[in-house]
Amino acid sequence: MKKAGIIGGSGFIESDVISLFLNTNFDVKVSTTDISKKENYEHLMELEHSENLYVCEIDSEKESALHNFTKDCDLVIFINPSDIKF
């Protein structure tokens, strides 16, 4: 199974992207800045195929953390919610 890494993807807007990958037979690894704040990502655990979803804490400003997060991914998507305008 292929793995998609999604950096900055624990929000509600990003859940559609995560769902798309889960429903097309990907393992999905999602970053969060604070794993102890489950309220930021627990909604993702309700997605179909969430047994293939992994939430990892990373400091996305550190190159080594980004490298470790992405090293086993077949593709990586960076989602920056501040770039989304309504």
Residue frames as qw, qx, qy, qz and C-alpha x, y, z in Angstrom:
[[0.000, 0.891, 0.455, 0.000, 0.00, 0.00, 0.00],
 [0.385, 0.481, -0.033, 0.787, 1.30, 3.47, -0.84],
 [0.379, -0.621, -0.460, 0.509, 1.63, 6.14, 1.83],
 [0.157, 0.755, 0.179, 0.611, 0.67, 9.81, 1.57],
 [0.421, -0.332, -0.413, 0.736, 2.16, 12.28, 4.03],
 [0.003, -0.802, -0.361, -0.476, 0.05, 15.35, 4.66],
 [0.407, -0.121, -0.359, 0.831, 1.75, 18.18, 6.51],
 [0.167, 0.099, 0.160, -0.968, -0.63, 20.64, 8.11],
 [0.409, -0.127, -0.673, -0.603, -3.56, 18.39, 7.36],
 [0.163, -0.226, -0.886, 0.372, -5.29, 17.89, 10.67],
 [0.250, 0.207, 0.231, -0.917, -7.99, 20.54, 10.21],
 [0.573, 0.428, 0.600, -0.358, -11.56, 20.20, 9.01],
 [0.496, 0.721, -0.199, -0.441, -10.90, 21.64, 5.55],
 [0.140, 0.542, -0.809, -0.178, -8.10, 19.16, 4.94],
 [0.575, -0.038, 0.770, -0.273, -10.24, 16.17, 5.93],
 [0.769, 0.540, 0.104, -0.326, -11.61, 15.96, 2.38],
 [0.410, 0.682, -0.602, -0.062, -8.09, 15.49, 1.03],
 [0.240, -0.354, 0.869, -0.248, -7.33, 12.88, 3.68],
 [0.724, 0.219, 0.517, -0.400, -10.59, 11.07, 2.93],
 [0.681, 0.630, -0.243, -0.285, -9.77, 10.98, -0.78],
 [0.255, 0.556, -0.788, 0.063, -6.47, 9.20, -0.11],
 [0.419, -0.151, 0.810, -0.382, -7.94, 6.82, 2.46],
 [0.750, 0.366, 0.368, -0.410, -10.69, 5.86, 0.01],
 [0.699, 0.629, -0.314, -0.133, -8.17, 5.16, -2.76],
 [0.974, -0.107, -0.130, 0.152, -6.24, 2.60, -0.73],
 [0.369, 0.611, -0.404, 0.573, -3.47, 4.79, 0.71],
 [0.575, -0.491, -0.433, 0.491, -2.02, 4.78, 4.17],
 [0.094, 0.833, 0.085, 0.538, -2.14, 8.40, 5.29],
 [0.571, -0.307, -0.371, 0.665, 0.22, 10.07, 7.73],
 [0.031, -0.877, -0.240, -0.416, -0.95, 13.45, 9.01],
 [0.433, 0.137, -0.421, 0.785, 1.14, 15.93, 10.97],
 [0.360, -0.862, -0.306, -0.185, 0.07, 17.87, 14.01],
 [0.222, 0.661, -0.401, 0.593, 2.08, 20.30, 16.10],
 [0.271, -0.347, 0.663, -0.606, 0.79, 18.97, 19.43],
 [0.436, -0.075, -0.870, -0.219, -0.35, 15.35, 19.63],
 [0.090, -0.234, -0.782, 0.571, -1.82, 15.94, 23.09],
 [0.354, 0.311, 0.140, -0.871, -4.53, 18.22, 21.60],
 [0.275, 0.184, 0.927, 0.179, -6.73, 15.41, 20.30],
 [0.330, 0.711, 0.461, -0.416, -9.55, 17.84, 19.63],
 [0.139, 0.680, -0.369, -0.618, -7.48, 19.11, 16.66],
 [0.284, 0.345, -0.787, -0.426, -7.55, 15.78, 14.85],
 [0.360, 0.045, 0.882, -0.300, -9.97, 13.35, 16.50],
 [0.641, 0.497, 0.162, -0.562, -12.59, 14.08, 13.80],
 [0.398, 0.535, -0.665, -0.336, -10.24, 12.37, 11.32],
 [0.142, -0.160, 0.964, -0.161, -10.60, 9.09, 13.22],
 [0.565, 0.370, 0.554, -0.487, -14.25, 9.00, 12.14],
 [0.447, 0.548, -0.433, -0.559, -13.36, 8.91, 8.43],
 [0.974, 0.164, 0.060, -0.148, -13.93, 5.73, 6.47],
 [0.864, 0.298, -0.228, 0.335, -10.76, 3.58, 6.44],
 [0.176, -0.891, 0.290, -0.301, -9.27, 5.51, 9.36],
 [0.903, -0.344, 0.222, 0.132, -7.49, 2.31, 10.39],
 [0.758, 0.308, 0.145, 0.557, -4.97, 3.39, 7.71],
 [0.047, 0.893, -0.005, 0.447, -4.53, 6.85, 9.25],
 [0.713, -0.257, -0.314, 0.572, -1.56, 7.82, 11.42],
 [0.067, -0.969, -0.045, -0.235, -1.20, 11.13, 13.25],
 [0.762, -0.032, -0.198, 0.616, 2.35, 12.25, 14.01],
 [0.227, -0.942, -0.075, 0.237, 3.62, 15.23, 15.97],
 [0.693, 0.196, 0.118, 0.684, 6.24, 17.28, 14.14],
 [0.118, -0.782, -0.026, 0.612, 7.76, 20.72, 14.27],
 [0.687, 0.598, 0.354, 0.211, 7.40, 21.63, 10.59],
 [0.112, 0.972, -0.204, 0.005, 9.94, 24.43, 10.97],
 [0.459, -0.586, 0.651, 0.149, 12.73, 21.90, 11.59],
 [0.536, 0.500, -0.565, -0.379, 14.22, 20.35, 8.49],
 [0.079, 0.232, -0.962, 0.121, 15.15, 17.14, 10.31],
 [0.445, 0.223, 0.683, -0.535, 11.57, 16.68, 11.54],
 [0.644, 0.526, -0.073, -0.551, 10.23, 17.14, 8.00],
 [0.361, 0.463, -0.788, -0.186, 12.78, 14.66, 6.66],
 [0.127, -0.068, 0.946, -0.290, 11.85, 12.03, 9.25],
 [0.551, 0.360, 0.444, -0.608, 8.14, 12.56, 8.57],
 [0.641, 0.588, -0.159, -0.467, 8.48, 12.21, 4.79],
 [0.054, -0.525, 0.824, 0.205, 11.13, 9.51, 4.45],
 [0.282, 0.085, 0.955, 0.024, 8.67, 6.60, 4.14],
 [0.472, 0.605, 0.359, -0.532, 6.05, 8.47, 2.08],
 [0.554, 0.305, 0.618, 0.467, 5.40, 7.88, -1.60],
 [0.146, 0.620, 0.270, 0.722, 4.04, 11.40, -1.91],
 [0.287, -0.404, -0.469, 0.731, 3.85, 14.44, 0.34],
 [0.013, 0.739, 0.412, 0.534, 1.33, 17.26, 0.37],
 [0.251, -0.170, -0.397, 0.866, 1.82, 20.47, 2.31],
 [0.128, -0.736, -0.548, -0.376, -1.41, 22.23, 3.22],
 [0.232, -0.062, -0.344, 0.908, -1.16, 25.65, 4.77],
 [0.009, -0.699, -0.712, 0.062, -4.60, 26.69, 6.01],
 [0.114, -0.694, -0.110, 0.703, -3.55, 30.34, 6.15],
 [0.090, -0.178, 0.585, 0.786, -3.31, 30.28, 2.34],
 [0.014, 0.481, 0.839, 0.253, -6.99, 29.42, 1.99],
 [0.099, 0.088, 0.114, -0.985, -9.11, 32.53, 1.49],
 [0.131, 0.540, 0.830, -0.049, -12.90, 32.71, 1.76]]
